[in-house]
Amino acid sequence: MNCESPAVLTTRRYREIVDRFEDIARASLGEPRTIPDICAALLVGQRTLARAVRVVRGTTPAQHLHGLALAEARAALQDPATRSVREVALRCGFRELGRFAADYRAAFGENPSETLRRTSGTGPEADTLAATCDACR
């Protein structure tokens, strides 16, 4: 006998749906994907997915998908081995680089190129560091 209320069961089910939604989104990063395709993979309707994402994350599935792609792009740009904003944007599914840069700036408060420059050891800070190290030799 299950003693949990229907609201608790619904919330738990919504969390499971959102977790699976996020797994599918991350696994298909950079590939063309639509909400109906993801719903088919999840075996849920679009309205159920919309309700689940709204309850669990406070947003829509499309906005959440976009946010996940931006977060993955940021993680990639913070990797010192990354050399190209364009490569990261395309790999994460962004086809319009200007829109990607604007959305990235709105989400993280800096341009993607600034994140890359800061973490890759290139740019003015790295030049100053290199000059300092050369002066010490």
C-alpha positions in Angstrom: 0.0 0.0 0.0 1.4 3.4 -1.0 0.9 6.1 1.7 2.3 9.0 -0.4 -0.1 11.7 -1.6 -0.8 12.1 -5.3 1.0 15.4 -5.2 4.2 13.8 -4.0 3.9 11.0 -6.6 3.3 13.6 -9.4 6.3 15.7 -8.3 8.5 12.6 -8.2 7.3 11.5 -11.6 8.0 15.1 -13.0 11.5 15.0 -11.5 12.1 11.6 -13.3 10.8 13.1 -16.6 13.0 16.2 -16.3 16.1 14.1 -15.4 15.6 11.9 -18.4 14.9 15.0 -20.6 18.2 16.5 -19.4 20.1 13.2 -20.1 18.7 13.1 -23.7 19.4 16.8 -24.2 23.1 16.4 -23.1 23.5 13.2 -25.1 22.3 14.8 -28.3 24.1 18.1 -27.9 24.8 19.7 -31.2 22.4 17.4 -33.1 19.2 18.8 -34.5 16.6 18.0 -31.9 13.0 19.1 -31.3 10.8 18.9 -28.3 8.4 16.4 -30.1 11.4 14.2 -30.8 12.5 14.3 -27.2 8.9 13.6 -26.0 8.8 10.6 -28.3 12.0 9.3 -26.7 10.6 9.9 -23.2 7.2 8.4 -24.1 5.4 11.4 -22.8 3.3 14.1 -24.4 4.4 17.6 -24.9 2.0 19.0 -22.3 3.3 16.5 -19.7 6.9 17.5 -20.5 5.9 21.2 -20.3 4.2 20.7 -16.9 7.1 18.7 -15.6 9.8 21.2 -16.6 7.7 24.1 -15.4 7.2 22.4 -12.0 10.8 21.2 -11.5 12.8 24.0 -13.3 10.4 26.9 -13.5 10.8 27.3 -17.3 9.7 25.8 -20.6 11.3 22.8 -22.2 12.7 24.9 -25.1 14.2 27.5 -22.7 15.7 24.7 -20.5 17.2 23.0 -23.6 18.7 26.3 -24.6 20.1 26.8 -21.1 21.6 23.4 -21.0 23.4 24.0 -24.3 24.7 27.4 -23.0 26.0 25.7 -19.8 27.7 23.0 -21.9 29.3 25.7 -24.1 30.5 27.5 -21.0 32.1 24.4 -19.6 33.8 23.7 -22.9 35.1 27.3 -23.1 36.6 27.0 -19.6 38.6 24.0 -20.7 42.2 25.1 -21.3 42.4 22.9 -24.4 39.6 24.7 -26.2 40.9 27.1 -28.9 37.8 28.3 -30.8 34.5 29.9 -29.7 33.0 29.0 -33.1 33.9 25.4 -32.7 32.3 25.2 -29.3 29.2 27.1 -30.4 28.7 24.7 -33.4 29.4 21.6 -31.3 26.7 22.7 -28.8 24.1 23.2 -31.5 24.3 27.0 -32.0 24.2 27.9 -35.7 23.9 31.7 -35.4 27.1 32.8 -33.7 26.0 36.4 -33.0 22.9 35.2 -31.3 25.0 32.6 -29.4 27.3 35.4 -28.2 24.4 37.6 -27.1 22.6 34.8 -25.2 25.9 33.7 -23.6 26.6 37.3 -22.5 23.1 37.6 -21.1 23.4 34.3 -19.2 27.0 34.7 -17.9 27.8 38.4 -17.9 30.7 38.1 -20.3 31.4 37.3 -24.0 32.3 33.8 -24.9 35.6 35.0 -26.2 36.4 36.6 -22.8 35.7 33.2 -21.1 38.0 31.5 -23.6 40.7 34.1 -23.3 40.7 34.0 -19.5 40.8 30.2 -19.3 43.1 29.4 -22.2 46.0 31.4 -21.0 46.0 33.8 -24.0 45.3 37.5 -24.1 46.7 40.4 -22.1 46.9 38.6 -18.8 49.0 35.8 -20.3 51.2 38.3 -22.1 51.9 40.1 -18.9 52.6 36.9 -17.1 54.9 35.8 -19.9 56.8 39.1 -19.9 57.2 38.8 -16.1 58.5 35.3 -16.4 61.0 36.3 -19.1 62.2 39.2 -17.0 62.9 36.8 -14.2 65.2 34.6 -16.3 
